[in-house]
Amino acid sequence: MQQRTLTRLGRNVSVIGLGCWQLGADWGSVDDDTAMRILHAAADAGVTFFDTADVYGDGRSERFVGRLLRERSGEGLMAATKTGRRARAQVDAEYTEANIRAWIDRSRSNLGVDRLDLVQWHCPPTDTFARESMYELFDSLVTEGAIAGYGVSVETVEQARMAIAHPHIATLQIIANAFRRKPFETVIPEAAAAGVGVIVRVPLASGLLAAKFDASTTFAADDHRAYNREGQAFDVGETFSGVPYDIGVAAARELAGFAPAGVTPAQAALRWIIDQPGVSTVIPGASSVAQATANAAVAALAPTTAAYDDAVRRIYDRDIRAHVHGRW
């Protein structure tokens, strides 16, 4: 598995990571045994970067990842978590020192570690990114040894730019994929130039880019793809990357026709992301061992073809850009 360096942390990470939201909640049911088999399958395939959060299943995902760290001690696995969404969404006043320290301690307990490898601010309000006291607090947590480093997980390019202006931000996590091209054109190159590692989330647009959905596809009641299509629970951009479902289904099916022989549409979409300049790692989720293994195999595929890249640009400009480019 190819490794890329998070410069400000001094750590190498696998170019394909594993997003562990699905193992906690909001994607339908994943039982405990399946969750651990997925984690071990990813590690067996060379994945070393595991991304979780304290609110994924109210700590359930963190506890699974912590168990993996214990069961594979000494293999250099890295767990990145997130903090801040235990506050009410978009309430900057709740991002207090006392709350953040309590959330950090809870994550340390869930993961079973004294020091967290990486803590990311979990899509806080825009005003939070402008508060110098936030950066000072996380600098103190590094000095105290509670965390090794910190980064941000953002919704918008504006938020990303505010964060990467600070010299101690180690990583930027942002939604970017064939249906969310704006970050590749703007802030990802800027982050890379500043030495900030880039973690790409929602790489398959909540599964759209796997090209398996159609108008009759249904999702479980506890799956955000059923209950958050209009942003009822959290930012609508987290669900299908903000692309209207019917438009996304048609566009994904067209793009799938340009995947090279023997490469699935999902694999082609992931390979396209890791071929974009500035990307450190991409974190697709997995609800099965087969998915985790297929995702990890992308690192060994040939680079994206010119035909596929041209199709991404054409389909995005024609069908997708008007719905997402100016919003995030």
C-alpha positions in Angstrom: 0.0 0.0 0.0 1.4 3.4 -1.0 2.1 5.7 1.9 2.0 9.5 1.9 3.4 11.8 4.6 1.3 14.1 6.9 4.2 16.6 7.1 3.2 18.5 10.2 2.6 15.2 12.1 5.6 13.4 10.8 3.5 10.3 10.2 3.0 8.3 7.1 -0.5 7.1 6.2 -1.9 4.7 3.6 -3.2 6.5 0.5 -6.5 4.5 1.0 -7.8 4.8 4.6 -11.0 3.6 6.1 -13.9 5.9 7.1 -15.5 4.4 10.2 -18.8 6.4 10.3 -20.6 3.3 8.9 -19.4 1.2 11.8 -21.1 3.5 14.3 -24.4 4.6 13.0 -26.4 6.4 10.3 -25.8 3.9 7.5 -28.1 1.1 8.6 -27.2 -1.7 11.0 -23.7 -3.1 11.2 -23.3 -5.7 14.0 -20.2 -5.9 16.2 -18.7 -8.9 14.6 -19.0 -7.5 11.1 -17.5 -4.2 12.2 -14.4 -5.9 13.5 -14.0 -8.1 10.5 -14.2 -5.0 8.3 -11.5 -3.3 10.3 -9.2 -6.3 10.2 -9.8 -6.8 6.5 -8.7 -3.2 5.8 -5.6 -3.6 8.0 -4.8 -6.9 6.3 -5.0 -5.1 2.9 -2.5 -2.5 4.0 -4.7 0.3 5.4 -3.0 2.1 8.2 -5.3 5.2 8.6 -8.7 4.8 10.3 -11.0 7.8 10.7 -13.7 7.9 13.3 -15.5 10.5 15.5 -16.9 10.6 19.0 -20.5 11.0 17.8 -20.5 8.0 15.4 -22.9 5.8 17.3 -22.2 7.8 20.5 -18.7 6.4 20.7 -19.4 2.9 19.2 -17.1 3.5 16.2 -14.3 4.8 18.4 -14.5 1.7 20.6 -14.3 -0.6 17.6 -11.2 1.3 16.4 -9.7 1.2 19.8 -10.2 -2.6 19.9 -8.4 -2.8 16.5 -5.4 -0.8 17.9 -5.1 -3.2 20.8 -5.4 -6.3 18.7 -2.9 -5.1 16.1 -0.5 -3.3 18.5 2.9 -2.6 16.9 1.6 -2.4 13.3 1.8 1.4 13.1 -1.9 1.9 12.7 -3.2 5.5 13.1 -6.5 6.5 14.5 -7.9 9.9 13.7 -11.0 11.0 15.6 -13.1 14.2 15.6 -14.5 16.3 18.4 -17.2 19.1 18.6 -20.4 17.6 17.3 -21.5 16.7 20.8 -22.4 20.4 20.9 -25.6 21.5 19.2 -24.8 22.0 15.6 -23.8 25.6 14.7 -23.8 26.8 18.3 -20.3 28.4 18.6 -20.8 29.2 22.3 -20.8 25.5 23.2 -17.2 25.1 21.9 -15.8 25.9 25.4 -12.6 24.7 26.9 -14.4 22.6 29.5 -16.5 20.9 26.9 -13.7 20.2 24.5 -11.4 18.8 27.2 -14.3 16.5 28.4 -14.9 15.4 24.8 -11.2 14.7 24.3 -11.0 12.7 27.5 -14.0 10.7 26.4 -12.4 9.8 23.1 -9.1 8.8 24.8 -11.2 6.4 26.9 -13.2 5.0 24.0 -10.0 4.4 22.0 -8.1 3.1 25.0 -5.1 5.5 24.5 -3.4 8.1 26.6 -2.6 10.3 23.6 -4.8 10.7 20.5 -2.9 10.5 17.2 -5.0 13.2 15.5 -8.1 15.2 16.6 -10.1 17.1 14.1 -12.6 19.8 14.8 -15.8 18.2 13.6 -17.4 20.7 11.2 -18.0 23.5 13.8 -19.7 26.8 13.0 -17.7 29.1 10.7 -17.2 31.6 13.6 -15.3 28.9 15.5 -12.6 28.9 12.9 -12.0 32.6 13.5 -11.4 32.2 17.2 -7.7 32.3 18.1 -8.5 30.8 21.5 -9.5 27.6 19.8 -6.1 27.2 18.2 -4.4 28.1 21.5 -6.5 25.5 23.4 -5.5 22.7 20.9 -1.9 23.9 21.1 -2.1 23.4 24.8 -3.5 19.9 24.4 -0.5 19.0 22.2 1.9 20.4 24.8 0.2 18.5 27.6 0.4 15.2 25.6 -3.3 14.6 25.3 -3.1 14.7 21.5 -0.3 14.4 19.0 -1.7 16.9 16.6 -4.9 18.5 15.4 -6.7 19.3 12.2 -10.1 20.4 10.9 -13.0 18.7 9.2 -14.9 21.3 7.2 -18.0 21.8 5.1 -16.8 24.7 3.0 -13.8 26.0 1.1 -14.1 29.2 3.1 -13.8 27.4 6.4 -10.8 25.4 5.1 -8.9 28.6 4.1 -9.5 30.1 7.5 -8.0 27.0 9.2 -5.0 26.3 7.0 -3.8 29.9 7.6 -2.8 28.7 11.1 0.7 27.2 11.3 -0.2 24.3 13.6 -3.1 22.9 11.7 -1.8 19.4 10.6 -4.7 18.2 8.4 -7.7 19.3 6.5 -10.6 16.9 6.0 -13.0 17.9 3.2 -15.7 16.4 1.0 -14.2 16.1 -2.5 -15.0 13.7 -5.3 -16.0 13.6 -9.0 -19.3 15.3 -8.0 -17.6 17.8 -5.7 -14.7 19.2 -7.7 -14.4 22.7 -6.2 -11.9 21.7 -3.5 -9.6 20.2 -6.1 -9.6 23.5 -8.0 -9.0 25.7 -5.0 -8.2 24.8 -1.4 -6.6 21.3 -1.7 -3.6 22.7 -3.7 -3.4 25.6 -1.2 -3.3 23.2 1.8 -0.7 21.0 0.2 1.5 24.1 -0.5 1.2 25.0 3.1 2.3 21.5 4.3 -1.2 20.6 5.5 -2.2 17.0 4.9 -5.5 16.5 3.0 -8.0 13.8 4.0 -10.8 13.4 1.4 -14.1 12.2 2.8 -17.4 11.2 1.2 -15.4 10.1 -1.8 -18.2 8.1 -3.5 -20.9 10.7 -2.8 -22.6 8.4 -0.3 -22.5 5.5 -2.7 -23.8 7.3 -5.8 -20.5 6.9 -7.6 -20.6 3.1 -7.2 -23.4 3.4 -9.9 -25.6 0.7 -8.2 -28.6 2.9 -7.3 -31.7 3.7 -9.3 -35.0 5.4 -8.8 -36.4 2.4 -6.9 -33.5 2.0 -4.5 -34.6 2.4 -0.8 -32.5 2.9 2.3 -33.1 1.9 5.9 -34.9 4.4 8.1 -31.7 4.8 10.2 -29.6 5.5 7.1 -28.9 9.2 6.5 -29.5 8.7 2.8 -33.1 8.2 3.7 -33.6 10.9 6.3 -31.1 13.7 5.4 -31.7 14.3 1.7 -32.9 17.9 2.4 -30.5 18.5 5.3 -33.0 17.6 8.0 -30.4 16.3 10.5 -27.1 17.9 9.4 -25.5 19.6 6.4 -27.1 18.3 3.2 -23.7 18.2 1.6 -22.8 15.1 3.6 -25.6 13.2 1.9 -24.9 12.4 -1.8 -22.5 15.4 -1.7 -25.5 17.6 -2.0 -26.4 16.4 -5.5 -30.1 15.8 -6.1 -30.6 12.1 -6.1 -32.1 11.5 -9.5 -29.5 13.7 -11.2 -26.7 11.9 -9.3 -27.9 8.5 -10.3 -28.0 9.3 -14.0 -24.6 11.0 -13.9 -23.0 8.2 -12.0 -24.2 5.6 -14.5 -22.8 7.6 -17.4 -19.5 8.0 -15.7 -19.3 4.3 -14.8 -19.1 3.6 -18.6 -15.6 5.1 -18.6 -14.2 2.9 -15.9 -11.4 0.7 -17.3 -12.0 -2.9 -17.9 -11.8 -5.0 -14.7 -12.2 -1.8 -12.5 -15.5 -1.2 -10.8 -17.1 2.3 -10.9 -16.4 2.8 -7.2 -12.7 1.8 -7.7 -12.4 4.2 -10.7 -13.9 7.0 -8.7 -11.5 6.4 -5.8 -8.5 6.1 -8.1 -9.4 9.4 -9.7 -9.3 11.1 -6.2 -5.9 9.8 -5.2 -4.5 10.9 -8.5 -5.4 14.5 -7.8 -2.4 16.6 -6.6 -2.4 17.4 -2.9 -4.4 14.4 -1.6 -2.8 12.6 1.3 -5.5 9.9 1.9 -9.0 9.1 1.0 -11.4 7.5 3.5 -14.2 5.5 1.9 -16.4 3.6 4.3 -17.3 -0.1 4.0 -20.3 -2.1 5.2 -18.7 -5.5 4.3 -15.3 -7.2 4.2 -15.6 -7.3 0.4 -16.0 -3.6 0.2 -13.1 -2.9 2.5 -10.9 -5.2 0.4 -12.0 -3.8 -3.0 -11.4 -0.2 -1.7 -7.9 -1.0 -0.5 -7.0 -2.6 -3.9 -7.4 0.8 -5.6 -3.9 1.8 -4.4 -2.5 -0.9 -6.8 -4.5 0.1 -9.9 -3.0 1.9 -12.8 -3.4 5.7 -12.8 -6.6 7.3 -14.0 -7.0 7.3 -17.8 -7.4 10.5 -19.8 -10.8 9.3 -21.0 -12.1 8.9 -17.5 -10.7 12.3 -16.4 -12.3 14.0 -19.4 -15.6 12.3 -18.6 -15.5 13.6 -15.0 -15.0 17.1 -16.1 -17.6 17.0 -18.8 -20.3 15.4 -16.7 -19.6 17.6 -13.7 -19.8 20.8 -15.8 -23.0 19.7 -17.6 -25.0 18.1 -14.8 -23.5 18.7 -11.3 -21.7 22.0 -11.1 -24.9 24.2 -10.9 -26.1 22.2 -7.8 -23.0 22.2 -5.7 -20.1 24.4 -6.9 -21.3 27.7 -5.5 -22.7 26.3 -2.2 -19.7 24.7 -0.5 
